[in-house]
Amino acid sequence: MNDKVSRANRAQLEIRGCMSEKVMRINEVCALLKISDTTLWRWRRAKSFPEPRSIPGSSVKGWTASAINGWIAENFGDEQEAENERL
């Protein structure tokens, strides 16, 4: 049980620097994009999705929210704008 709690806590880690930013773990990214972890792995292998970053002083890896939002804007920005115009 402690292992599960520590994993949940790690998912809430933030990169500390000039600006703190949430680090998204694979399960959060997959849920946001509504894809499986296998699809994410394929995208990473094909170099069509950013690689996760290591958090200094930890073995935890993840994506910053801004990296994910940037990727979404690059890949789906026009589609999203068209969808918003239809609504």
Buried (B, 14 or more C-beta within 10 A) or exposed (E): EEEEEEEEEBBEBEBEEEEEBBBBBBEBBBEBBEBEEEEBEEBBEEEEBBEBBEBEEEEBEBBBBEBBEEBEEEEEEEEEEEEEEEE
